[in-house]
């Protein structure tokens, strides 16, 4: 699944599982969330 599609998953647990798939430890979990937040965020306006 594409990272940008993850916010459309209706269940929070499903989103977490999709983000953390293949993570072995806490450091990898945090890195996966960082990548998700960077790639999936949508700003309502362009920053200047």
C-alpha positions in Angstrom: 0.0 0.0 0.0 1.1 3.5 -0.8 1.9 5.7 2.3 -0.4 8.3 1.0 -3.3 5.8 1.1 -2.8 4.9 4.8 -4.8 7.9 6.2 -7.9 6.5 4.3 -7.9 3.3 6.4 -10.9 3.5 8.7 -9.4 1.7 11.7 -6.6 3.2 13.7 -5.1 -0.2 14.4 -5.1 -1.0 10.7 -3.2 2.2 10.1 -0.6 1.4 12.7 -0.1 -2.1 11.4 0.3 -0.7 7.8 2.9 1.8 9.0 4.9 -0.6 11.2 4.9 -3.6 8.8 8.3 -5.2 8.9 9.6 -3.3 11.9 11.7 -5.3 14.3 12.1 -3.0 17.2 11.1 0.4 18.7 13.7 2.4 16.8 12.3 1.0 13.5 8.8 1.8 14.6 9.7 5.4 15.3 11.5 5.7 12.0 8.5 4.2 10.2 6.2 6.8 11.8 8.6 9.6 10.9 8.6 8.5 7.2 4.8 8.2 7.3 4.3 11.7 8.8 6.7 13.3 6.3 5.2 11.5 3.2 1.5 11.5 4.2 0.9 15.0 5.6 -1.2 17.4 3.5 -0.9 21.1 4.2 -3.9 23.2 3.4 -1.7 25.9 1.9 1.7 26.5 0.5 4.4 27.8 2.9 6.5 30.7 1.7 
